[in-house]
């Protein structure tokens, strides 16, 4: 989808019209200049300027953000940074392979990702030395640094959006899946899914064969990742577990962020922050019907109002 056709751009323009804010867009609606009562404000991408520049940059760096949260007692998925070879002149590193291999040997199951990436792209589930080398090659070809984290068997993943310490919305990121009935093959379950789904997805390769019967109650996930841009569906939460609320607030406090989204995972032993995003994107949420569109618009409206009312801006 072209950026100018997104729900986000539509929402920003609607809010500005309704709030009598002069709005000028730049670079195919990637940036906006907002002006009202002699005050000029900017939106760039999904950044509303409410966060300090340093806090914004720290949250974009998965490894540094993880270290900051750990230092501040916030339970999080530990990310370690490995610089691309062309960056060694700045770090004095002697190479990465020994430390990277040590992490694989320690955990046996890791995730390699672009240290500053978004959307679940350049993210690899790694179990072998060969997979590690392939992941590193692909990431370093496009990024300055790679983050490695232990792999957790995630039961559920949530996104919590906060503005000035108050939770605005929370939802579970539900991965698409087939559920076995003990009778139908994976191929048959997928065919039935295509007939009834409003959001069809391509089925991933099967390690057991598409003509095998999926045992009753067993899940066949379309994607091991929970990214909304890769097929997961936002499911709004009416009630939030206390642990989820507390962890989200701890994360934004540790990183000194006013407007942010916090991704939190629930696994066998509890809860951990996966990532924190200072750019608040609700494109997929807003696409999930009129109610969700209006909800996203209310949150963005609050952020814009705070941009003009804040003395710290």
C-alpha positions as CSV (number, residue, x, y, z in Angstrom):
1,X,0.0,0.0,0.0
2,X,1.2,3.5,-0.8
3,X,1.9,5.5,2.3
4,X,-0.5,8.2,1.2
5,X,-3.3,5.7,1.1
6,X,-2.8,4.5,4.6
7,X,-5.3,4.8,7.5
8,X,-2.6,6.7,9.4
9,X,-2.4,9.5,6.8
10,X,-6.2,9.7,6.5
11,X,-6.5,9.9,10.3
12,X,-3.9,12.7,10.7
13,X,-5.5,14.8,8.0
14,X,-9.0,14.2,9.5
15,X,-7.8,15.3,12.9
16,X,-6.1,18.4,11.6
17,X,-9.3,19.4,9.8
18,X,-11.5,18.8,12.8
19,X,-9.1,20.6,15.2
20,X,-8.5,23.5,12.8
21,X,-4.8,22.7,12.5
22,X,-3.0,23.8,9.3
23,X,-1.4,20.7,7.8
24,X,1.3,20.5,5.2
25,X,2.6,17.1,4.1
26,X,6.1,16.3,2.7
27,X,7.7,13.3,0.9
28,X,4.5,11.4,-0.1
29,X,2.9,12.0,3.3
30,X,5.9,10.6,5.3
31,X,6.2,13.9,7.2
32,X,3.7,16.5,8.3
33,X,4.0,20.1,9.5
34,X,1.2,21.1,11.8
35,X,0.5,24.7,12.8
36,X,-2.0,26.3,15.1
37,X,-2.1,29.5,17.2
38,X,1.5,30.4,16.1
39,X,2.9,27.0,17.2
40,X,4.5,24.7,14.7
41,X,4.9,20.9,15.3
42,X,6.1,18.0,13.2
43,X,5.2,14.3,12.7
44,X,7.8,12.1,11.0
45,X,6.8,8.6,10.1
46,X,5.0,7.5,13.3
47,X,7.0,9.8,15.6
48,X,5.0,12.6,17.1
49,X,7.8,14.4,18.8
50,X,6.6,13.8,22.3
51,X,9.6,11.7,23.2
52,X,13.1,13.1,23.7
53,X,15.3,12.3,20.8
54,X,17.8,10.3,22.8
55,X,15.0,8.1,24.4
56,X,13.6,7.6,20.9
57,X,17.0,6.4,19.6
58,X,17.6,4.1,22.5
59,X,14.2,2.4,22.1
60,X,15.0,1.9,18.4
61,X,18.2,0.0,19.4
62,X,17.0,-3.4,20.6
63,X,20.2,-4.3,22.5
64,X,20.7,-0.9,24.2
65,X,17.0,-0.8,25.2
66,X,17.3,-4.3,26.6
67,X,20.3,-3.2,28.7
68,X,18.5,-0.1,30.0
69,X,15.5,-2.1,31.0
70,X,17.6,-4.8,32.7
71,X,19.5,-2.1,34.6
72,X,16.2,-0.7,35.7
73,X,14.7,-4.0,36.8
74,X,12.3,-4.5,33.9
75,X,11.9,-8.1,32.9
76,X,12.7,-8.3,29.2
77,X,13.9,-10.6,26.4
78,X,17.7,-10.1,26.6
79,X,19.2,-8.8,23.3
80,X,22.9,-8.7,22.7
81,X,24.4,-6.6,19.9
82,X,26.9,-7.7,17.3
83,X,28.3,-5.1,14.9
84,X,28.6,-5.7,11.1
85,X,32.3,-6.2,10.0
86,X,32.4,-2.8,8.4
87,X,31.6,-1.2,11.8
88,X,34.6,-2.8,13.6
89,X,36.7,0.3,13.1
90,X,34.4,2.1,15.5
91,X,34.2,-0.6,18.1
92,X,37.6,-2.2,18.1
93,X,36.0,-5.6,17.8
94,X,38.1,-8.6,16.9
95,X,35.3,-10.4,15.2
96,X,31.9,-11.8,16.2
97,X,31.9,-15.5,15.4
98,X,33.2,-16.7,18.8
99,X,30.7,-14.8,20.8
100,X,27.8,-15.5,18.4
101,X,28.6,-19.2,18.4
102,X,28.8,-19.2,22.2
103,X,25.3,-17.8,22.4
104,X,24.0,-20.5,20.2
105,X,25.7,-23.1,22.3
106,X,24.4,-21.6,25.5
107,X,20.8,-21.4,24.5
108,X,20.6,-24.0,21.7
109,X,17.7,-22.0,20.2
110,X,18.1,-18.3,19.4
111,X,16.6,-15.4,17.3
112,X,18.8,-13.2,15.1
113,X,17.4,-9.9,13.9
114,X,18.3,-6.5,12.6
115,X,19.1,-4.6,15.7
116,X,17.1,-1.6,14.6
117,X,14.6,-3.4,12.3
118,X,10.9,-3.3,12.4
119,X,7.9,-5.3,11.1
120,X,9.5,-8.7,11.7
121,X,11.8,-8.4,8.6
122,X,15.3,-9.8,8.8
123,X,14.3,-11.9,11.8
124,X,15.5,-15.5,11.8
125,X,14.8,-18.5,14.2
126,X,18.2,-20.2,14.5
127,X,19.1,-23.6,15.8
128,X,22.2,-24.6,13.9
129,X,25.6,-23.1,13.1
130,X,24.7,-23.1,9.4
131,X,21.5,-21.2,10.1
132,X,23.4,-18.7,12.3
133,X,25.9,-18.0,9.5
134,X,23.1,-17.6,6.9
135,X,21.2,-15.2,9.2
136,X,24.3,-13.2,10.0
137,X,25.2,-12.9,6.3
138,X,21.7,-11.7,5.3
139,X,21.4,-9.2,8.2
140,X,24.9,-7.8,7.9
141,X,24.4,-7.3,4.1
142,X,21.6,-4.8,5.0
143,X,22.2,-3.5,8.5
144,X,25.0,-2.1,10.7
145,X,24.3,-4.4,13.6
146,X,22.5,-7.6,14.6
147,X,20.8,-8.5,17.8
148,X,20.7,-12.0,19.2
149,X,18.2,-13.1,21.8
150,X,17.3,-16.5,23.3
151,X,14.3,-18.0,21.7
152,X,11.2,-18.3,24.0
153,X,8.3,-20.5,23.3
154,X,5.7,-17.7,23.4
155,X,2.2,-18.5,24.5
156,X,0.8,-15.1,23.7
157,X,2.1,-11.7,22.6
158,X,0.5,-8.4,23.5
159,X,0.9,-4.8,22.5
160,X,0.2,-2.0,25.0
161,X,0.0,1.6,23.8
162,X,0.7,4.3,26.4
163,X,0.5,8.1,26.5
164,X,2.0,9.9,29.4
165,X,2.0,6.8,31.6
166,X,-1.7,6.0,30.9
167,X,-2.7,2.9,28.9
168,X,-4.7,3.9,25.9
169,X,-5.3,0.4,24.4
170,X,-4.0,-3.1,24.7
171,X,-4.5,-6.1,22.4
172,X,-3.3,-9.6,21.8
173,X,-1.5,-10.2,18.5
174,X,-3.1,-13.5,17.5
175,X,-1.2,-15.6,14.9
176,X,-3.3,-17.3,12.2
177,X,-3.4,-21.0,12.7
178,X,-5.1,-24.3,11.8
179,X,-6.5,-26.4,14.6
180,X,-6.5,-30.1,14.1
181,X,-9.7,-32.1,14.5
182,X,-8.1,-35.6,14.4
183,X,-9.7,-36.4,11.1
184,X,-8.8,-33.8,8.5
185,X,-5.4,-33.4,6.8
186,X,-3.5,-30.1,6.9
187,X,-4.4,-29.7,3.2
188,X,-8.1,-30.1,4.0
189,X,-8.0,-27.8,7.0
190,X,-6.3,-25.1,4.9
191,X,-8.8,-25.4,2.1
192,X,-11.6,-24.9,4.7
193,X,-9.8,-21.9,6.1
194,X,-9.6,-20.3,2.6
195,X,-13.3,-20.7,2.2
196,X,-14.2,-18.9,5.4
197,X,-11.4,-16.5,6.1
198,X,-11.6,-12.8,5.4
199,X,-7.8,-12.5,5.7
200,X,-6.3,-15.4,3.7
201,X,-2.7,-16.3,4.1
202,X,-0.3,-18.5,2.2
203,X,0.3,-21.7,4.2
204,X,4.0,-22.2,5.2
205,X,5.9,-25.4,4.3
206,X,5.0,-28.4,6.4
207,X,7.6,-30.5,8.1
208,X,5.2,-33.5,8.4
209,X,3.5,-33.3,5.0
210,X,0.3,-31.6,3.9
211,X,-1.5,-34.9,3.6
212,X,-0.9,-35.9,7.3
213,X,-3.9,-35.7,9.7
214,X,-3.4,-33.0,12.3
215,X,-4.1,-34.5,15.7
216,X,-7.2,-33.1,17.5
217,X,-6.4,-29.8,19.3
218,X,-2.9,-29.5,17.8
219,X,-2.0,-26.1,16.2
220,X,-0.4,-25.5,12.9
221,X,0.8,-21.9,12.9
222,X,1.1,-19.9,9.7
223,X,4.0,-17.9,11.1
224,X,6.2,-18.4,14.2
225,X,6.3,-14.5,14.5
226,X,3.5,-12.4,15.9
227,X,4.0,-9.3,13.7
228,X,0.8,-7.6,12.6
229,X,2.3,-6.8,9.3
230,X,2.9,-10.5,8.7
231,X,-0.6,-11.7,9.3
232,X,-1.3,-11.6,13.0
233,X,-4.7,-10.1,14.0
234,X,-5.2,-7.6,16.8
235,X,-7.7,-8.8,19.4
236,X,-8.7,-6.0,21.8
237,X,-8.5,-6.7,25.5
238,X,-11.4,-5.6,27.7
239,X,-9.5,-6.4,30.9
240,X,-5.7,-6.4,31.3
241,X,-3.8,-8.7,33.7
242,X,-2.1,-6.7,36.4
243,X,1.3,-8.1,35.3
244,X,0.8,-6.8,31.8
245,X,-0.2,-3.3,32.9
246,X,2.7,-3.0,35.4
247,X,5.3,-4.3,33.0
248,X,4.2,-1.9,30.2
249,X,4.4,1.1,32.6
250,X,7.8,0.0,33.9
251,X,9.2,-0.2,30.4
252,X,8.2,3.3,29.3
253,X,9.4,4.7,32.6
254,X,12.7,3.0,32.2
255,X,13.2,4.4,28.7
256,X,11.7,7.8,29.5
257,X,9.0,7.6,26.8
258,X,5.8,9.6,26.7
259,X,4.1,8.0,23.7
260,X,5.0,4.4,22.9
261,X,3.9,0.9,22.2
262,X,5.2,-1.9,24.3
263,X,5.3,-5.5,23.0
264,X,5.1,-8.0,25.9
265,X,5.2,-11.8,25.7
266,X,3.8,-14.4,28.0
267,X,5.7,-17.6,28.2
268,X,5.9,-20.6,30.5
269,X,7.7,-18.8,33.4
270,X,6.0,-15.4,33.2
271,X,6.1,-12.2,31.3
272,X,8.8,-10.2,29.5
273,X,9.0,-7.1,27.4
274,X,10.0,-8.1,23.9
275,X,10.5,-4.6,22.4
276,X,9.4,-1.0,22.9
277,X,8.5,1.2,19.9
278,X,8.6,5.0,20.2
279,X,6.9,5.3,16.9
280,X,3.3,4.4,17.5
281,X,1.8,2.5,14.5
282,X,-1.8,1.4,14.5
283,X,-2.4,0.8,10.9
284,X,-3.5,-2.8,11.3
285,X,-5.6,-2.0,14.3
286,X,-7.4,0.8,12.4
287,X,-8.0,-1.6,9.5
288,X,-10.0,-3.9,11.8
289,X,-13.3,-2.2,11.5
290,X,-15.0,1.1,12.3
291,X,-14.7,0.7,16.0
292,X,-10.9,0.1,15.9
293,X,-10.4,3.0,13.4
294,X,-12.2,5.4,15.7
295,X,-10.2,4.1,18.7
296,X,-6.9,4.7,16.8
297,X,-8.1,8.1,15.8
298,X,-8.9,9.0,19.4
299,X,-5.4,8.0,20.6
300,X,-3.7,10.0,17.8
301,X,-5.9,13.0,18.5
302,X,-4.8,13.0,22.2
303,X,-1.2,12.8,21.1
304,X,-1.6,15.8,18.7
305,X,-3.4,17.8,21.3
306,X,-0.5,17.1,23.8
307,X,1.9,18.3,21.1
308,X,0.3,21.7,21.1
309,X,-0.4,21.9,24.9
310,X,2.9,20.5,26.2
311,X,5.3,23.1,27.7
312,X,8.2,20.5,27.2
313,X,7.7,20.1,23.5
